Amino acid sequence: MTGGRSGFDGPLTGQSWDMPPFADRADAGRRLAPLVADALRVPGGDGTPIVLALPRGGVPVAFEIGAALGLELDLLLVRKLGVPGREELAFGAIASGGVQVLNPEIVATADVRPEALEAIVERELAELHRRERRYRGDRPPAAVAGRTVVVVDDGLATGATMRAAVAALRERGAARIVVAVPVGSGDACAQLDVEADALICPVLPRRFRAVGAWFDDFEPVGDAQVAELLARAAAAART
């Protein structure tokens, strides 16, 4: 396996692996941290950088990055909009603050009717608001205006969720947006490389498959784990 588990010397594009490159999400976060540190050495934002995780899978990855670099950790809530009957295929995404990103090609190809689209958006908005209450309570989102923001997920498949995240951060006035993921598809990374100010994606397979294929352990992340990691990050920040 080129690169092994000792670290990455650069993007592992088109490589073949006899085992997944990452043990789990925490392992991915620890190995992304030095790449993020390099990206943060480039001037572009005022104030202390902040790490924002996309719940739920991005939280364990982002926690390790924040812990390694001593940066504040918060959440950016985004919900994927899945094609009816093929929910793993995203035709768009929504983010806190009312940002909505749609992929017109997938909407047309999958024949997502307007009434179905409206119902899906309404359902996902309800879940987004539920999670905001569950994770934040009354605490407002962290301020990002004028700051460098590192936005983290556990991988990029279609990229719709991350594109919505980047759009939301632009609206909130982020000075520089660094997208950091352990693995991604070529198409999604090409889009994000344009829309973000910097993209970190060390594993770029020729044949992508699913995000979980590149991890030994890709168990679902639950609300309790998200809350625990946020509490640990907050406690570390206080000390």
N, C-alpha and C positions, 0 to 999 in steps of 0.2 A: 504494500500500500504506500503510494507516494506521500511523503509528508508525515506519516505515522500519527501518533497521538502526542508527540513531543512539542508540537506547535506548527505554525504555518510560516513559510518563508515568503509567501505571496499567494495570489488566487490559484486554487487548484482547479483549473479549468479543463474539462474534458478528461479528467483522470478516471482510472478504474480502481475500485476498492474491493478488497477481499473481506472487508468488514466495515461497518459504518464509521465515519470519521469521528463521531462524538459519542461519548458514553451516555450522556443525558443533557438536559438543558443547562444544568449548573456547570458542567464541563465546558459546554459551548460558551457560556458567559465568561468563564475564567480565561479561555483562549482568545476571546474577542477583546478582552480588556486592553492588552498592549497595542492592538491595532487601533482601538478607540483613542488611546492616549496619544498615539502618533497623529491621528486626525485632529485632535484638539490643540496641537502645537501650531496649527495654521491660524493666523489672526482672522477675525471675522465677527465676533460677537462681544458685546459688553457684558460685564457682570460674570458671576461664576456659572460655568456650564451646569446643566441639569440633565439627568437621565429620565426619560419617560418610557414606561413599558406599556405595550398593548396587552391588556388582559385577554385570556388568562395565561396562555402559553409563553408570552414574552416576559412575564414577571420573574421567573427564576433566572432567566438569562440576564435580564437587566439588573437584578439584585446583585449578582456577582460582579458585574461591571461597576456598579456604583460603589460596592464595598472595596473593590481593588483600587479604585481611583479616588475614593473619598468624596464622592459627589452625591448630591441630593437625589432621592428617588421618588418619583410620583407616577401617576397613571395617566394615560390618554385613552379614553374609552371609545372604541370603534366597533361597529357590528357589521359583519359581512352580510350581503344580500344574496341569498342562494336561489338558483333556478328551481322552481317547484318540481319535486320528484328527483332532482339532482342537486341537492343542497350543497354538496361539496364544490360545485361549480359556481363561482361568484360572478354575478353580473353587475355588482357595484358594492358600495359600502356607505355607511353613515357614521358620523362622529359627533361628539359632544359639541354643542353650539349650533347645530342644525346644518352642518356641512354634509353634502351628499355627492358622491361620485358614482357615475354610471358608466358602464362599458356598452356603447350603443351596438357594437357588433354582436356581443353575446346576447343582448336583449332581443335583437332581431333574429339571430340564428336560433335561439332557444324559444322564440315566439312567446315571450313574456308579455301577456296582455296588460293594458293599463290598470284594469281593476285588480289583477293579481299583484302587480307591482305595488300599488297603493296599499294593499293588505299586508304585504311582506314588510314594507317600510314601517307601517304602523306597529306591527308585531315586534320588529326589531328595536324600534324606538322605546317601546314599553320595557323591553329587556335591558336596553342601555340605561334607562332611568333607574331600573331596579338595581342594577349593579352599581351605579353611582351612589345610591343611598346605602347599599351594603358596604361598599369599600370606603366611602368618604364620610357618610353621615352629613353633617352640616358644613364640613370643611370645604372651602372653595378650592378649585384647581390651583396649582402652583403658578406663579407669574412667570411668563416666558418672554414677554416683550423685551426686545433688545438683547436677548441672551442666545448663546449657542445651545441648541437642544439636540441631545442624542436620543433618537427614538428607536426602540428595540422591539423586535419580535423574534419568534423561534424559527422563522423561515419565510420565504416569499414563494407562493405558488402562482396565483394570478396577479398578485400585487395590489388588488383593489383595496384591501383594508389599509395597507400602508400608504397608498395614494391619498385616501381620505384623511389619514393622519397628517400627512404633509400639508394638505390643503387647509386643514383646521389650524395647524401651527402657523401657516402664513397669515391667516386671518387674525390670529392672536398676536401677531407682530414679532415672531421669532426672528432674530437677526441672521442666524445660520442654522441649518438643519442637517444633521448627520444621521443617516439611516444605517443601523448596524444589525445585521442578521447573520447567522452562521452559514446558511445555505439558501440558494434561490434558483429559480428557473431563469434561463437566458432572457426570455421576453420580459418578465417582470423586472429583472435587474436593469435591462436596457431602458425601460420607462422611468424607473426610480433614479437612475443615473442622471437623467435630464431634469427631473422634477425636484430632487433634493440637491443640496449644495455639496454633499459628499456621500458616497455609498461604500460601506464595508460589507463585503460578502465573500469570505475566503473560499467557500466551496461552491463552485458553479458547474454542476454536472452537465455533460453532453446530453444525457438522457435523464431528465429530472425525476420522474415518478412523483411520489408524494413527499412532503416535508419529513414525515416520520420515518421514512426509509433510511435517513441518514443519521439516525440515533439508535443506539442499543436499547435505551429505555425512553419511550415516548408516551408514558402514561398520562392520561388527562390531568390537567391542573384544576383543582377545585377552588371554590370561594374561600374555604378555610385556609388553604395554603397561601393564597394571595394575601389575605388579611394578616397571616403570620409574618410573611416576608416584609410587608409594609411596616408592621409594628417593629420588627427587628431593625429595619433601616432607620425608622424614626428614633428608636432608642440609641442607635449608634450615632446619629446626628446630634442628639442631645449631649452625648458624652465626649 
